[in-house]
Amino acid sequence: MTKRELELADFEKVKADDRDRAIRVGERLVTGLPFLEGNAAVYGAAQAHNVAFSRCFNCDEIAIWVYNQQVYPQAAEGALPNPDLPPEVMRDYREASGILNQSPRGAAALLRLCIQKICGEVGGTGKNINEDIKLLVSKGLDARVQQALDVVRVVGNNAVHPGQIDLSDDRATAEQLFNLVNLIADRMISQPKHVQSMFDGLPEEAKRQIAKRDEGESDSPEK
């Protein structure tokens, strides 16, 4: 075999190796999973694929992406939380937001737990949604809030207790529960809080007159 023929054979082998490599890399790229190409045992010799970094123009911090999903910092999903949620409920709500993409069932379980805790904050036992609905209704619970609580109680066929995984839950159920948590918090926490704030701002004399009225007293002389 002549030198020219040897060179052509080597060239064809290189082209075949490149083609095979391109096919292997392409097949792994379409999976969306991160992987290293090259000699991973040698520092700096391997190239990472399906992994990317971005920098925020606003805060200048970085984000890490695997394929088209942001994995750091964990992206929150779902409706923004009602700012009046109690701290313990807010923590569960934010955790549910953080895991919605990875585990809609887990997010739904946390959101049911949020609602259970809200019931405990406003006069219920915080142990059983059904019992709390009856108790709060006896205390004058708004009919619309009662309906929202009943939706929470029966969604998923009431197969589990709050905080437990329901295998029938999906993303749509979790998204509905985000909205219900905020609606219930608005009716049971935010609105009473705003009304109380307005009442507290009344002049002291006006509040004394209101107290007298509520006690059945009158400024008029008795007949």
Secondary structure, DSSP 8 states (H G I E B T S, - for coil): --HHHHHHHHHHHHHHHHHHHHHHHHHHHTTT--EEEE-TTSTTTEEEESEEEEE-TTT--EEEEETTEEEETT---SS---TTS-HHHHHHHHHHHHHTTT-HHHHHHHHHHHHHHHHHHTTS-SS-HHHHHHHHHHTT--HHHHHHHHHHHHGGGG-S-TTS--TT--HHHHHHHHHHHHHHHIIIIIHHHHHHHHHHTS-HHHHHHHHHHHTT--SS---
